[in-house]
Amino acid sequence: MNSYYFDEGHELFRESLRAFLQKEVTPNIDQWEEEQRIPREVWEKMGKMGFLGLSYPEEFGGANLDFFYDVIFCEEIAKVFSGGFAITQAVVQYMSGPYILKYGSQRLKEKYLPGIISGEAISCIGISEPTAGSDVANIRTTAVLEGDHYIVNGSKTFITNAIYGDFVVCVVKTDPKAGPDGVSLLIVDLDKEGVSSTKLKKLGWHSSDTAELAFDNVKIPKENLIGEEGKGFYYLMGGLQVERLAGAIMGYSACEIAMEYTLQYMSERSAFGRPINKFQVLRHRMAQLASEIESCKQFVLYCSRLNADGKYAVKECSMAKLLATELSDKTMTQCLQSFGGYGYIEDFKIARMFRDSRIGTIGGGTSEIMREIIAKMVIDDVSYKQADNNNSNSNKNSKNGNIMSNLENVLEAIQTKAEQADSLKNTLKFNFGEEQLYIDGTGDKNVVSIEDKEADCQVDVSFDDFLALTKGELNPMTAVMGGKIKIKGDMGVAMKLQSLFS
């Protein structure tokens, strides 16, 4: 089934990467877990071999490959029986570096990207704080502009790579009173005066370093701002999809290697005169797990295809992260059970996998947050738009006085859609506040204009929600029930909205 996603070039890359990991990484994992540190030389070797920066541009040392090379990378690093090893480069390649690539200035790209692609630099992403995790808009770390520098004060916690790393893509408040519009991204070099770190002792991921960071009047050049001031929240909302997708890929891949390891043990362990893989209760448990893992894998690969095609798949990526990380927890628990008492002994890899998997449902957005995102989309008809470097907050168009120009741009498309629908036999006006759209359906066909005239029925709606209606992203009936549409006048005309936007 995987041939649909992977061609011969992909598989050759997989074989090469797997061989490297088996030679340079797997034999050393136990030592690195004990020492709670991975030597930087490993990352530099991976960089020289071309295993890092797979989809990054060639001008910075990347390979400019398609996203399915990244899928393979995430799959294979998740199979070395160490979540700590896997997360270290996942944070660099998919959780911090992309913000510099997508939104950073040319100078920032030239300064920081070559290092994370060669393996010579380790980066981290600083979002969570002691009082704010998933609630990104309410972070308290501030960056106050003074001349050509920002002065950063505050703290971050649960930051992977913050002890042995080189710099952090730090989420800061440049305008504490502006809510989400006051959030910005700033690169902070970890060797700067005023930056201190405290290593955290964790349940799992022992070979990776995780720390609390404190910033005490840290002076950061203004040019270290990523993108535009005040747009960091919207950059994050876009970037989190790739982060969650990477987590989902590593989730199902860890399940696969845990199953393989468990099945090998079950074939060798005997009880009551026969291998335990002959006992029906254990066989059926493994059969059920195998089915769930394969189903989850195929869905995550589908989400990877959406990402590779440039789709902003918030719902799908959230579902993928939720399902894969929850399944990883279940898989490790049930696989450990098959080992009996030995599963509780650190000499057996399943004990480490059991500990390492637990963070999956927490990091990158908890399962509870994933469920709420999904609920908003499938129940409340909430839609999410991707930020871009030129206009990160496209939802503000109606608030910025641009409705008229936008309305004129889509008028022809709206006219075409209205003509295709049955005549309303009435007049209908959409009221966006400052501007209106008028539909005269008293003739043989519906005629659209931007006149402000009295109508049989008036629909008060935001311009963004109106566009969502025309695109089929918002159901008229659900919008009415959810309060996104307010109707004045003839309700019979309002009942025809469904046919107008079907």
GIMOMO-V324011 format. One record per pair of residues at least 12 apart in sequence whose ideal C-beta (glycine too) atoms are under 8 Angstrom apart, sorted by sequence separation. I is the first residue (numbers start at 1). J is the second residue. D is the distance in whole Angstrom. If there is no record, write none. Layout:
# GIMOMO-V324011
I	J	D
I	J	D
This chain:
# GIMOMO-V324011
55	67	6
74	86	8
77	89	6
100	112	5
101	113	6
127	139	7
129	141	6
141	153	7
142	154	6
156	168	8
171	183	6
172	184	6
199	211	5
200	212	6
427	439	7
437	449	8
438	450	7
50	63	6
77	90	7
100	113	6
141	154	3
171	184	8
172	185	8
198	211	6
303	316	5
427	440	5
428	441	7
437	450	6
438	451	5
55	69	7
140	154	6
141	155	7
156	170	7
171	185	6
172	186	5
197	211	4
198	212	5
263	277	7
302	316	8
303	317	6
336	350	5
427	441	7
436	450	7
438	452	7
465	479	6
480	494	7
54	69	4
55	70	6
97	112	8
126	141	8
139	154	8
141	156	7
170	185	7
197	212	7
335	350	6
336	351	7
424	439	7
426	441	6
427	442	6
435	450	7
436	451	7
438	453	6
54	70	5
74	90	7
97	113	7
169	185	6
170	186	5
197	213	5
198	214	8
266	282	7
303	319	8
425	441	6
426	442	7
436	452	5
439	455	8
25	42	7
169	186	8
170	187	7
196	213	7
197	214	8
303	320	5
424	441	3
425	442	7
438	455	7
24	42	6
152	170	7
154	172	7
169	187	6
170	188	5
195	213	7
196	214	5
332	350	7
335	353	8
336	354	5
423	441	5
424	442	8
461	479	8
54	73	6
97	116	5
168	187	7
195	214	7
423	442	8
465	484	5
73	93	8
74	94	8
96	116	8
152	172	6
167	187	6
168	188	5
195	215	6
196	216	7
266	286	8
299	319	8
300	320	5
423	443	7
465	485	7
24	45	6
167	188	6
194	215	6
195	216	8
299	320	6
332	353	5
333	354	7
418	439	6
423	444	6
476	497	4
477	498	6
51	73	7
150	172	8
167	189	5
168	190	6
194	216	4
332	354	4
423	445	6
424	446	6
462	484	7
476	498	5
70	93	7
93	116	7
166	189	7
167	190	6
190	213	8
194	217	5
195	218	6
263	286	7
300	323	8
414	437	7
423	446	6
429	452	8
461	484	7
70	94	7
92	116	5
150	174	8
166	190	6
194	218	4
262	286	7
299	323	7
300	324	6
429	453	7
461	485	5
476	500	8
20	45	8
129	154	7
130	155	6
133	158	8
165	190	6
166	191	8
193	218	7
194	219	7
332	357	4
407	432	8
421	446	6
429	454	8
460	485	7
461	486	8
476	501	6
20	46	7
97	123	6
99	125	8
129	155	6
192	218	5
193	219	7
331	357	8
419	445	5
427	453	8
429	455	4
459	485	6
460	486	4
96	123	4
129	156	6
130	157	5
188	215	7
192	219	7
259	286	7
296	323	5
418	445	8
419	446	6
427	454	8
428	455	6
431	458	6
459	486	7
460	487	8
96	124	6
128	156	6
129	157	6
162	190	7
192	220	7
296	324	5
329	357	5
407	435	6
418	446	4
427	455	4
428	456	7
429	457	7
430	458	8
431	459	7
435	463	8
459	487	6
460	488	7
469	497	8
20	49	6
96	125	4
127	156	7
128	157	6
141	170	7
143	172	4
145	174	7
328	357	5
329	358	7
403	432	5
418	447	8
426	455	8
427	456	5
428	457	5
429	458	5
430	459	5
431	460	5
432	461	7
433	462	8
437	466	8
458	487	7
459	488	8
472	501	7
92	122	6
95	125	5
126	156	4
128	158	5
141	171	7
142	172	6
143	173	7
144	174	8
188	218	6
259	289	6
403	433	8
404	434	8
407	437	7
418	448	5
426	456	4
427	457	8
428	458	8
429	459	7
431	461	7
432	462	7
457	487	7
458	488	4
472	502	8
20	51	7
92	123	5
128	159	7
141	172	5
142	173	5
143	174	5
259	290	6
296	327	5
329	360	7
403	434	6
404	435	5
426	457	7
428	459	7
430	461	6
432	463	5
457	488	7
458	489	5
470	501	6
91	123	7
92	124	8
139	171	6
141	173	7
142	174	8
188	220	6
325	357	8
328	360	5
329	361	6
403	435	5
415	447	8
457	489	4
469	501	5
16	49	8
91	124	6
126	159	5
139	172	7
140	173	7
187	220	8
401	434	7
415	448	4
456	489	6
457	490	5
17	51	6
88	122	7
91	125	6
125	159	8
139	173	6
142	176	6
152	186	7
163	197	6
186	220	6
255	289	8
259	293	7
293	327	7
398	432	6
414	448	6
432	466	7
455	489	7
456	490	5
457	491	7
124	159	5
136	171	7
162	197	5
292	327	6
325	360	4
326	361	6
398	433	7
457	492	8
459	494	7
124	160	6
126	162	8
140	176	8
150	186	6
152	188	6
163	199	5
188	224	7
324	360	8
325	361	5
430	466	6
457	493	4
52	89	7
124	161	4
187	224	4
256	293	6
411	448	7
456	493	5
457	494	5
123	161	7
124	162	5
186	224	6
255	293	5
292	330	8
293	331	7
459	497	7
54	93	8
122	161	5
186	225	6
187	226	7
411	450	7
52	92	8
53	93	7
185	225	7
186	226	7
52	93	7
56	97	7
124	165	5
143	184	7
184	225	6
185	226	4
252	293	6
255	296	8
256	297	8
289	330	8
326	367	6
122	164	6
123	165	6
126	168	4
137	179	5
152	194	8
158	200	7
184	226	8
185	227	7
289	331	6
325	367	7
408	450	7
46	89	8
122	165	4
123	166	7
124	167	8
125	168	7
126	169	7
137	180	4
143	186	6
157	200	8
321	364	7
407	450	6
57	101	8
122	166	5
123	167	6
124	168	5
125	169	5
126	170	4
127	171	5
136	180	8
139	183	7
165	209	8
184	228	8
252	296	5
321	365	7
43	88	8
56	101	6
121	166	5
123	168	7
124	169	7
126	171	6
160	205	8
164	209	5
168	213	7
170	215	8
184	229	5
251	296	8
252	297	4
289	334	6
322	367	6
38	84	7
43	89	7
121	167	7
123	169	7
125	171	8
137	183	7
163	209	4
184	230	6
289	335	8
404	450	8
38	85	6
136	183	7
161	208	7
162	209	7
163	210	8
183	230	7
184	231	7
185	232	4
318	365	8
160	208	6
161	209	6
162	210	7
163	211	5
182	230	6
183	231	8
184	232	4
252	300	6
322	370	4
33	82	6
60	109	6
160	209	7
162	211	4
181	230	5
183	232	4
251	300	8
285	334	6
321	370	6
322	371	7
32	82	7
38	88	6
60	110	7
160	210	5
162	212	8
183	233	4
185	235	6
29	80	6
33	84	7
62	113	8
115	166	7
159	210	7
162	213	5
185	236	8
249	300	6
319	370	8
29	81	6
32	84	8
61	113	7
158	210	6
159	211	6
178	230	7
181	233	7
248	300	5
285	337	8
286	338	8
318	370	5
322	374	7
29	82	5
32	85	7
60	113	4
61	114	5
159	212	7
180	233	4
183	236	8
285	338	7
417	470	6
26	80	5
60	114	5
158	212	8
159	213	6
175	229	8
180	234	8
446	500	8
17	72	7
21	76	6
25	80	5
26	81	7
62	117	5
112	167	7
157	212	5
174	229	5
175	230	6
245	300	7
248	303	7
249	304	7
318	373	5
319	374	6
13	69	6
17	73	7
21	77	7
29	85	7
61	117	4
156	212	7
157	213	8
174	230	6
282	338	6
318	374	5
407	463	7
414	470	6
56	113	6
60	117	6
61	118	6
155	212	6
156	213	4
169	226	7
406	463	7
410	467	7
413	470	7
10	68	6
14	72	5
18	76	6
21	79	8
155	213	6
245	303	6
315	373	8
10	69	7
13	72	6
17	76	5
21	80	6
155	214	5
245	304	6
314	373	7
315	374	6
25	85	7
53	113	8
154	214	8
155	215	7
172	232	8
403	463	5
410	470	7
14	75	8
56	117	6
154	215	5
171	232	6
439	500	8
6	68	6
10	72	6
14	76	7
126	188	8
153	215	6
245	307	6
276	338	7
315	377	5
5	68	6
53	116	7
152	215	5
153	216	7
314	377	7
315	378	7
52	116	7
53	117	3
153	217	6
398	462	6
426	490	7
52	117	5
53	118	8
152	217	8
153	218	7
171	236	7
242	307	7
398	463	4
428	493	6
5	71	7
6	72	7
52	118	7
151	217	6
152	218	4
241	307	7
397	463	7
398	464	6
426	492	8
427	493	8
52	119	6
151	218	7
152	219	8
397	464	7
426	493	5
151	219	6
152	220	6
428	496	8
91	160	5
92	161	7
100	169	7
150	219	8
151	220	8
248	317	7
255	324	8
395	464	6
424	493	6
47	117	6
48	118	8
91	161	6
99	169	5
149	219	5
150	220	5
251	321	8
314	384	4
426	496	8
47	118	4
48	119	7
149	220	6
150	221	8
241	312	7
47	119	3
88	160	7
96	168	8
149	221	6
150	222	6
241	313	7
245	317	5
248	320	4
252	324	5
255	327	6
259	331	7
266	338	6
312	384	7
424	496	6
46	119	5
47	120	7
87	160	6
88	161	6
96	169	5
148	221	7
149	222	6
241	314	6
244	317	5
248	321	5
251	324	3
255	328	5
258	331	6
262	335	4
265	338	7
312	385	7
44	118	7
45	119	7
141	215	7
148	222	5
150	224	8
238	312	7
244	318	7
247	321	5
251	325	5
254	328	6
258	332	6
261	335	7
265	339	6
312	386	4
44	119	4
112	187	7
150	225	7
242	317	8
245	320	6
248	323	7
249	324	8
252	327	7
43	119	4
44	120	6
241	317	4
244	320	7
245	321	7
248	324	4
251	327	7
252	328	7
255	331	4
259	335	7
262	338	5
424	500	7
42	119	8
43	120	8
143	220	7
145	222	7
244	321	4
247	324	7
248	325	7
251	328	4
254	331	8
258	335	5
262	339	7
422	499	6
247	325	6
254	332	8
421	499	6
40	119	8
43	122	7
108	187	7
421	500	5
40	120	8
421	502	8
40	122	7
103	185	7
130	212	8
418	500	7
104	187	8
417	500	8
417	501	7
383	468	6
99	185	6
100	187	7
126	213	6
381	468	8
261	349	6
262	350	7
261	350	6
383	473	5
383	474	7
258	350	7
261	353	8
381	473	8
381	474	5
381	475	6
258	353	5
137	233	6
136	233	6
381	478	5
381	479	7
254	353	7
136	236	6
381	482	6
254	356	8
380	482	6
254	357	6
381	484	8
251	357	8
127	236	7
251	360	6
250	360	8
247	360	6
108	223	7
107	223	6
108	224	7
247	363	7
247	364	5
87	205	6
105	223	7
108	226	7
88	207	8
84	204	7
88	208	5
244	364	5
83	204	6
84	205	4
87	208	5
243	364	5
244	365	6
83	205	5
84	206	6
85	207	6
104	226	5
84	207	3
85	208	7
103	226	5
104	227	7
40	164	7
84	208	4
103	227	4
240	364	7
82	207	6
83	208	8
240	365	7
100	226	6
244	370	8
37	164	7
99	226	6
99	227	8
103	231	8
103	235	5
102	235	7
99	235	6
102	238	8
102	239	7
99	239	6
98	239	6
95	239	8
98	242	6
206	352	8
95	242	8
237	384	7
94	242	5
95	243	5
204	352	7
238	386	5
94	243	6
238	387	5
237	387	7
95	246	7
204	355	4
205	356	6
94	246	4
203	355	6
204	356	4
235	387	6
204	357	8
234	387	4
204	358	6
205	359	6
203	358	6
204	359	6
90	246	5
203	359	8
231	387	7
90	247	8
235	392	7
234	392	4
234	393	5
90	250	7
228	389	8
231	392	4
227	389	6
231	393	7
86	250	6
228	392	7
227	392	7
83	250	8
86	254	8
38	207	5
36	206	5
37	207	7
38	208	7
36	207	6
78	249	7
83	254	7
34	206	8
35	207	8
37	209	7
74	246	5
78	250	4
33	206	5
36	209	7
77	250	7
78	251	8
33	207	5
75	249	6
79	253	6
32	207	4
74	249	4
75	250	8
78	253	4
79	254	7
70	246	8
74	250	5
78	254	5
81	257	7
76	253	8
79	256	7
29	207	7
71	249	6
75	253	4
79	257	4
74	253	7
78	257	7
81	261	8
158	363	8
181	393	7
71	301	7
134	365	6
134	366	6
71	304	5
133	366	8
134	369	5
68	304	7
67	304	6
67	307	6
68	308	6
67	308	4
66	308	6
81	349	4
83	352	8
95	364	8
82	352	7
83	353	8
81	352	6
81	353	6
84	356	7
83	356	3
82	356	7
83	357	7
83	359	7
103	389	5
102	389	7
5	301	5
1	298	7
2	301	7
5	304	7
5	305	7
33	352	7
